[in-house]
Each structure stands twice: as structure tokens, then as C-alpha cells.
């Protein structure tokens, strides 16, 4: 059951948690060495802020699941921006750990959506909404897993005879652009389309 405004205890902890994540993200900006990551960084920061907004809404339910998911989410974002400061994994121009953290953004997001779908007070339209975005997020999880393990073992490159990591920069930029498109679509659906439907 939703808690009436204003929320206090849970929302305060959530705000502090995400503020801490944003502070760390800005603190490591100076130490990012790869130009490609300066393109990815603002998209990641935008994603963190969007997740913060979603977390504030979800915490009205006062369920431990949401607090745990917020802890994992912020920790993963911190790990991602810290990975941007690590030594590059050749032939990539960035650390392979960026892929695992990028994939975890979407994996946590998918689990969060599944939980929302399973809640008894979630209506049919919202279930379809969350399901569509889960389908949209799956390719990023798969690509991120492939790239991380490829950088670690190189099995797929040996199997196909093509060095997949050579295309790592373009692939990361493509995933970041896809991520941005998903977020803009989410904002449009949540704050424009759904609001129009709820307006009498």
C-alpha cells in the first residue's frame, strides 16, 4: 500500500544513498583517461539520476526489496565509474570491468521490473509497460556478458576467427546510445503518455 506524502524515513535514506553515488561519480571524473568514456559518462550519470527518481517513488511502498535494490544499484554505478579509471584491457581503450557493471545496470533493472509485475496491485497496463522494457534491456545484458568474458578468455574470437574486441569502442558507444534511447522512451512513456491517460 502506498504511503501518503510526505515520505520521511525511507526516502531520506534513499536520497542520501543516491547523493553519495553522484558525489563519487563527480569525484572520479578527473581520473577518467579514455576519450570514449567521456561520451559514456554523462549517459551513466543521467541513468543514475533517473534511477534515483524511480527509487523515490518506489520507496513509498516501504518494502525491503526496494531498499536492497537501491543499495545494489548505487554500488554498481559507483563500481562502473570507478572502472572508468582503471587501466585499459587491450585491445579495448577501457577496462573490461566496464562491461560487467554496464550489464548489471540492466540486470538489476530487469529484476526490479519483474518484481513490479508480480505485485498484486500492479495493473495490466503497467505489467505490459514493465515487460516491454525488460525485453528492451535483455540485449544489453547479453552483449555485456559476451564482451566481458571475451576480454577475459577470447573464446568467441578464436571460434569465429574474428577479434571481436577490435570493435569494442564502437560497441560500447552503440550500447550507450541504445541506453539513452531507452531512458528517453521511459521518460516519454512515464511522464507524458501515462500522465495523459490518467488525466480525465
N, C-alpha and C positions, 0 to 999 in steps of 0.2 A: 504494500500500500504506500502511495506516495506521501511524503511528509510535506506539510504546508510550509510556504515561505514565511520567514527566512530560515534557511538551514544554518546550523551552527557548528556542532562538534565535527561531523564527518567532513563537511565542506571546508572547514578551516584546515584540517589535516591534508585534504586533497590539494588545496591551494598551496600550502607550504611545500608539499611534495613536488608539485609541478614547477613552482618558483625555483626550487633548488635545481631541478633539471635544466631550466632555462639559464640560470646563473652559470652552471657548469658548461653549458653549450657555448655561451659567450666567452667564458674564461679560456677555452681551448682554441678559439678561433685563430689567435695569433700563431698557434703551433701547427696549423694545417699547412702542409707543404705542397700538395699537388693542386695545380690549377683546376683540374676536372672536379675536385671536391668542393671548390668554391661555387660551383653550379649546383651540386647536390645539397650542400649545407643549408641554404635557405629553404629548400623544399622540406628537408628533415625538420627544421625549426618550425616551419608552418604546420607540419604534421603534428609536432609536439603540442603546439598551441591549440590545434583543432581537437586533439585527444583530451586536452585539459578541459575544454568546453563540454565535451561529451561526458567526461568524468563528473563534472559538477552537476549535470542533470541526473546522471545515473545514481549519484550518492544520495539523492532524495529517498531512494528505496532502503537505505541503511542496511544493506546486505554485505556480509564479509567478503563475498566473491568480488565485488566491485573494488573494495579497498585492496585486496590481494592483486587483482589485475592491474590496478593503478601503480602499485609498487613494482610489479614486473615490467610494466610499460615504461615507467620513468627510468628504472635501472637499465633497461635495454637501450633507450635513447642515449643515456649517458655513456653506455658502452660503445654505441655507434659513433658518437662524436669523438670519443677517446680513440677509437680505432682509426679515425681520420688522421691522427697524429703519429701513427705507427709507421715503421719502415715498410716500403712497398714490397709486395711479393712479385718478383719478376715472373713473367713479362708485364704484369699489371703495373699501373702507375699509382697504386694504392694497396693497402693491406687486404689480404683475403678475408680478414675477420669482418670487414665491412659487409660482405655478402651475408654472413650468418646473422648479423644484427639486423640487416635490412629485411631479411626473410622473416625474422622473429616479429618485426613490427606487424606484418600481415598475419602471421600465425596467431599472435595474441588477439588481433582484431577479429579474426575468424572465430576463435573460441568465444570471444565476447559476444559476437553476433549470434552464435549458436545458443548461448545461454539466454539471450534476449528472446530468441524464437521460442524457447522451451518454457518461458514464463507463462503462467495461465492467463494473465491479464493483457498479454500482447495480442492485438487484433490481427485479423487475417492480412490486411493491407501492410501492416508493419512487418509481419513474418515474410511476406514476399519481398519487401524492401531489403531486409537484412539478408535474405537468401541470395538476391541478385548481387549484392556487394561481396558476399562470400565467394561466389563464382568468379567475380572480377579479381579478387585477391589471390586466388589459388595459383595462377601462373607465376606471380612474383615469388611465392614460396618455393615453387618447383625450380625456377631459374636460379634463385639464390642458393638453394641446396646444391644444384649441379655445379655452379661456379665455385662454391666453397670447396667441395670435395675434389673438383677438377684441379684447383690450385694446390690441393694437398697431395693428391695421388696421380692425377693426369691420366686416369684410366680411359676416359672417353676419347681424349685426343689420340691415344695410341690405337684405340679401336677403330676410329674413323679416319685416322691418318691426317687429321687437321688440328692445328694448335688453336683450340677454342679460346684460350686466354688472350690470344693476339687481338681478339675483338672485345676484350673486357671493358675498355673505356667506352666504346660505343654502346655496349650492352648496359652498362651502368647508367649512362645518360638516358637511354631509352626507358629503362625501368623507372628512373626518377621522373621523367616526363609523364609516363603512364601513371605513376603515383600521384602526381599533381593533377592529372585529368580526373582520377577517381575522387580526389578530395574536392575539386571544384564541382563535380557532379553531385557529390554528397551534400555540399552546401546548397546547391540549387534545389535538390530534392527536399532537403530538410527544412530550409528556411523560406523557400518560395512556393514550390508546388504543394507541399503538405500544409503549409500555412493557409494557402488559398482554399484548399479543400476543407479546412477546419473553420474557415470564416463563413458565417451564414449569409 
